[in-house]
Amino acid sequence: MSADSTSPARSPAASHAPLDLAEVAIFRAVAQEQSITRAAQQLGRVQSNVTTRVRQLEESLGVPLFLRDAKRMTLTDAGRQFLVYAEKLLALEEEARQSLRPGVPSGRLRIGSMESTAASRLPRPLAQYHAQWPEVSLALTTGASQPLIDAVLAQTLDCALIAAPGLLTDGHWQADALAGLAHQPVFTEDLMLVLPASHPPVTGPQDIRVPSLAVFARGCTYRDVALQWLEGGRDEHGQRVAVFDVDSYHAMLACVAAGNCGAVLPRSVLELARDPLPMRTHRLTRIDTWLVRRAGFRSAAFDAFLAALLDAQGLAPSPSAPSPSAPSPSAPSPFATPADPATERV
């Protein structure tokens, strides 16, 4: 009986040959670029070689890793699953190589950062780092704090700059927020509530008159702090504020400029504006920015990056602090009255 021409193609039979890490690296590049052409450019290889190595990897694993069409290469379910392990394999390979040259930064360093930190804090130390260690390949990914933490734990990032976790809106301390991670404070940010210039002065949540607040999506520590502040001090006369998600600080400021919305962002981002719009600001609190890494992970490339961050702040490296399990009894409230004027114009 002839084969049914409509039956799905069979997956190639898996072999038990050891994985070729070069093929794994090519697979990752194609997954990132979703294109053979762009992956070949990134890797400095010819397209035919990239295509061949991907097919060889699929044959070795016995499953298709990509769905192919004329425009892009999309990961299959098996491909997405394998990508998690590919990142771990390549990270471990890099860590092993660097362990043999402990004092010389080399290889690849995958850095995660909040968007605000990437824009306002990283340009100088990254430029310094590249000038001093040009042989290190830096990869920067931006996102909210919680997804960045997850990526470090999953070994898809080597380190990340996050907002220090604290009290959630339900009043519980984030005791396990940094489980499995080591951290180092590197920056301190003034977190600002930004309002239209016509808004009356603000001394607390009860004074808020805008109906909505533009913030990043869940997983952003700044969002949690703002919501806690709004709910913690609002009385029966306070206006309930609707929260909606935006994906950039430019979008936040555009919403504020429209005149009917507030936003929450670090002062360092406001100071980047060359031609700032008239706005009213109220400082909510100060929040530390931490550089986190997996507990036990260390490389010369990472150490050099930490040194560049601290040097940019005029600080000296110190041992990574342990993850907090509870707030210190003597620690001031994160919403203590700030020393500088609460309301100002920028």
C-alpha positions in Angstrom: 0.0 0.0 0.0 1.4 3.4 -0.9 2.1 6.0 1.8 -0.5 8.7 2.4 0.9 11.8 0.8 -0.9 14.0 3.4 0.6 12.4 6.5 3.0 14.6 8.5 6.7 14.3 7.9 8.4 12.1 10.4 11.0 13.6 12.8 14.5 12.4 12.1 15.7 9.6 14.3 17.8 10.9 17.2 21.5 9.9 17.4 23.4 9.4 20.6 26.5 11.4 19.4 27.7 14.1 21.8 26.2 17.6 21.1 28.4 19.9 19.0 28.6 23.1 21.0 29.3 25.0 17.7 26.0 23.7 16.4 24.3 24.7 19.7 25.7 28.3 19.3 24.5 28.5 15.7 21.0 27.3 16.8 20.9 30.0 19.5 21.9 32.7 17.0 19.1 31.6 14.5 16.6 31.5 17.4 17.6 35.0 18.4 17.6 36.4 14.9 14.7 34.3 13.5 16.7 34.4 10.3 19.4 32.3 8.7 20.7 35.4 6.9 21.0 37.5 10.0 22.4 34.7 12.1 25.1 34.1 9.5 26.0 37.8 9.6 26.2 37.7 13.4 28.4 34.6 13.4 30.6 35.6 10.4 29.6 32.4 8.5 28.1 31.7 5.1 24.4 31.0 5.0 24.7 27.6 3.6 27.0 26.6 6.5 24.4 27.8 9.1 21.6 26.0 7.3 23.6 22.8 7.2 24.6 22.9 10.9 21.0 23.6 12.0 19.8 20.6 10.1 22.6 18.4 11.5 21.6 19.4 15.0 18.0 18.6 14.3 19.0 15.2 13.0 21.2 14.6 16.0 18.3 15.5 18.4 15.7 13.7 16.3 13.2 16.6 16.3 12.6 19.7 14.2 13.7 22.8 16.1 12.3 25.4 13.7 9.2 26.1 11.6 10.4 27.5 8.3 8.7 29.9 6.0 9.8 32.4 3.5 10.1 35.3 6.0 11.4 33.8 9.2 12.5 30.8 11.3 10.2 30.2 14.3 11.0 27.9 17.1 8.9 24.8 17.5 7.8 23.6 21.0 10.8 21.4 21.0 13.0 24.3 19.9 11.8 26.5 22.7 12.5 23.7 25.2 15.9 23.1 23.8 16.8 26.8 23.8 16.6 26.8 27.6 19.2 24.1 27.7 21.3 25.6 24.9 21.7 28.8 26.9 22.8 26.8 30.0 25.2 24.8 28.0 26.8 27.8 26.3 26.9 29.7 29.6 28.7 26.8 31.3 31.1 26.5 28.4 32.0 30.2 28.8 32.3 29.9 32.5 34.7 27.0 32.1 36.8 28.9 29.7 37.0 31.9 31.9 37.9 29.8 34.9 41.2 28.9 33.2 42.0 32.6 32.8 40.6 34.0 36.1 42.3 37.4 36.0 41.7 38.2 32.3 38.1 39.3 31.2 37.2 37.5 28.0 34.3 35.8 26.3 30.7 37.0 26.5 28.9 38.8 29.3 25.1 38.9 29.1 23.7 41.8 31.1 20.1 42.6 32.0 19.0 46.0 33.0 15.9 48.1 33.7 15.2 50.5 30.8 15.8 53.5 33.1 19.2 52.2 34.2 20.3 51.4 30.7 19.4 54.9 29.6 20.7 57.0 32.5 23.4 54.9 34.2 25.0 52.5 31.8 26.4 54.6 28.9 29.6 55.7 30.7 30.5 52.4 32.4 29.8 50.4 29.2 32.0 52.7 27.2 34.7 52.5 29.8 34.4 48.7 29.9 34.6 48.3 26.1 37.6 50.6 25.9 39.4 48.6 28.6 38.3 45.1 27.6 37.4 45.1 23.8 37.8 41.3 23.6 34.7 40.8 25.8 31.4 40.6 23.9 28.7 42.4 25.8 25.0 41.6 25.3 22.4 44.0 26.9 18.8 43.0 27.5 16.2 45.4 29.0 13.1 44.6 31.0 11.3 44.9 34.3 13.0 43.6 37.5 11.1 40.4 38.0 11.6 39.0 34.5 15.3 40.0 34.7 15.6 38.0 38.0 14.0 35.0 36.3 16.4 35.2 33.4 19.4 35.3 35.7 18.1 32.2 37.6 17.4 30.5 34.3 21.0 31.3 33.2 19.9 33.2 30.1 21.5 36.3 31.7 24.8 36.4 33.6 23.8 39.4 35.7 21.1 42.0 35.9 20.5 45.5 37.3 17.2 45.5 39.2 15.3 47.7 41.6 15.8 46.4 45.1 12.7 44.4 46.2 10.9 45.5 49.3 7.3 45.6 50.6 4.6 44.5 48.2 1.2 46.2 48.1 -0.2 43.6 50.5 2.4 44.5 53.1 4.4 41.3 52.9 8.2 41.4 52.6 9.6 39.8 49.5 11.6 37.3 51.5 12.3 34.9 48.7 12.7 37.5 45.9 16.4 36.9 45.6 16.6 33.2 46.6 19.6 31.7 44.8 21.1 35.1 43.9 23.9 37.3 45.3 23.5 41.1 45.0 25.6 44.2 45.2 24.0 47.8 45.6 25.4 50.0 42.8 23.0 53.0 42.4 20.4 54.9 44.4 17.4 56.4 42.6 14.9 59.0 43.6 11.5 57.6 42.5 9.3 60.4 41.3 5.6 60.8 40.8 5.3 63.0 37.7 2.1 65.0 37.1 0.9 67.7 34.7 2.2 71.2 35.5 -1.4 72.3 36.3 -1.8 69.7 39.1 -2.1 71.2 42.6 0.7 70.6 45.1 1.0 67.0 46.4 1.7 66.1 50.0 0.2 62.6 49.9 -2.0 60.2 48.0 -5.1 62.1 49.0 -4.0 65.0 46.9 -3.9 63.1 43.6 -6.4 64.5 41.1 -5.5 62.7 37.9 -7.7 59.7 37.1 -5.0 57.4 35.8 -1.4 56.4 36.3 0.9 55.2 33.5 3.4 52.5 34.7 5.3 49.5 33.4 3.6 46.0 33.5 3.6 43.7 36.5 7.0 42.6 37.5 8.3 46.2 37.8 9.3 47.2 41.4 8.6 50.9 40.7 5.0 49.9 39.8 4.7 48.0 43.1 6.0 51.0 45.1 3.7 53.4 43.4 0.6 51.3 44.0 1.6 50.7 47.6 2.0 54.5 48.1 -1.4 55.2 46.5 -3.3 52.6 48.5 -1.4 53.1 51.8 -2.3 56.8 52.2 -5.6 57.2 50.4 -8.5 58.2 52.6 -12.2 58.2 51.9 -11.8 61.5 50.0 -8.9 60.4 47.9 -9.5 59.7 44.3 -9.1 56.1 43.1 -6.6 56.1 40.3 -6.8 53.7 37.4 -3.5 52.0 36.4 -2.6 51.2 32.8 0.5 49.7 31.3 2.9 51.4 28.9 6.1 50.0 27.4 8.5 53.0 27.6 9.3 56.1 29.6 8.7 58.2 26.5 5.1 56.9 26.4 4.7 57.7 30.1 5.8 61.3 29.7 3.6 61.7 26.6 0.6 60.6 28.8 1.5 63.2 31.4 1.9 65.9 28.8 -1.6 65.1 27.6 -2.7 66.6 30.9 -4.9 63.9 32.5 -2.4 61.3 33.7 0.4 60.7 36.1 3.5 58.5 35.8 6.3 57.1 38.0 9.9 57.1 37.0 13.4 57.8 38.4 14.7 61.3 38.6 17.7 60.2 36.6 15.5 59.6 33.6 13.9 63.0 33.9 17.3 64.6 34.0 18.1 63.1 30.6 15.5 65.4 28.9 17.2 68.1 26.8 14.1 70.2 26.5 11.9 69.1 29.5 8.2 69.9 29.5 6.8 71.7 32.5 5.6 69.1 35.0 5.0 68.8 38.7 6.9 66.1 40.6 6.7 64.5 44.0 9.4 62.3 45.4 7.9 59.0 46.6 11.0 57.3 48.0 14.6 56.3 47.3 15.3 52.9 45.9 18.6 51.1 45.5 19.5 49.5 42.2 21.3 46.1 42.7 23.5 44.1 40.4 22.4 40.5 40.9 24.0 37.3 39.7 23.5 33.6 40.5 25.0 32.5 43.8 28.3 30.9 42.9 28.7 32.5 39.5 31.8 34.6 39.1 34.0 35.5 36.1 36.6 38.0 35.3 34.3 39.6 32.8 31.6 40.1 35.5 34.1 41.4 38.1 35.4 44.0 35.5 31.8 45.1 34.8 31.0 45.5 38.5 34.2 47.5 39.0 33.2 49.7 36.1 29.8 50.4 37.6 31.2 51.2 41.0 34.0 53.3 39.5 31.4 55.4 37.7 29.9 56.2 41.1 33.2 56.7 42.8 32.7 53.6 44.9 34.9 50.6 45.7 33.8 47.0 45.2 32.6 45.1 48.3 31.5 41.6 49.0 28.1 40.7 47.7 25.5 41.2 50.4 23.3 38.3 51.4 19.7 38.2 50.3 17.4 39.9 52.8 14.9 37.8 54.7 13.1 40.7 56.5 13.4 44.4 56.9 15.8 45.6 59.6 13.9 46.7 62.7 15.9 49.9 62.7 15.5 50.6 59.0 13.5 53.7 58.1 10.2 53.4 56.3 10.7 53.4 52.5 8.0 56.2 52.5 9.6 58.4 55.1 9.3 62.1 54.5 12.1 63.1 52.1 14.6 65.7 53.2 14.2 67.7 50.0 11.0 69.5 49.1 8.2 67.1 48.2 6.9 69.0 45.3 9.0 70.7 42.6 8.9 71.8 39.0 11.1 70.3 36.3 
